[in-house]
Amino acid sequence: MDRIRIYNGMPAKELGTEGWHKPWSGGNGGECVEAMRLGDGRIALRQSTDPDGPALIYTHREMVSFIEGAKAGHADFLLTAAPAGRCTERRTA
């Protein structure tokens, strides 16, 4: 891959087609998050149903913090369905 400027929200197709993995795939009809480890250690995420769409770019430390937090239950609120018509957004100051 030619050297390109990698930034959050860039078109995922600019990162190429090789190296994407589906670590969180399952029985969801093929709608998965795909991850790619970048040469500088950062991690790119994209939606498998929109491979040309935006890529979210995270540092290694950000991913470690997210995964450790998820394992500790800090993201469990994401698994609870919101009642119809109500926003249950959780804000932190």
Secondary structure, 3 states (H helix, E strand, C coil): CCCCCCCCCCEHHHHCCCCCECCCCCCCCCCCEEEEECCCCCEEEEECCCCCCECEEECHHHHHHHHHHHHCCCCHHHHCCCCCCCCCCCCCC
